[in-house]
Amino acid sequence: MRGFRTREVRHLLGCSPGKLKSLCTGGRIRTKRIGGTIYYNKDDVKRLLTSGF
């Protein structure tokens, strides 16, 4: 199952590229690279939306 792309996640969370990178390196959002595109785990993004970050 594919997740959200970077642009979609940044729009949903309203965060900067640096904050998104921090969330990923901190293990709060899992990522998967398919080809040259990074996909962010949908469940992780939804969890952050409901709990805040």
C-alpha positions, 0 to 999 in steps of 0.5 A: 500500500502506498502512503502520502508523498512529501508535498501531501504530508507537508500540506496536511501537517502544515510543517516545514521540510526541516520539521518533516525530516525531524519527524522521520529521523525521530521515528514518528513517521515511517517512510518507504522509497519506491523508485525515486519517490518517498512515501510516508506511512498513512497510519503514522500521518493520521496518528500525528494529525489526531494527536498533534506533534 
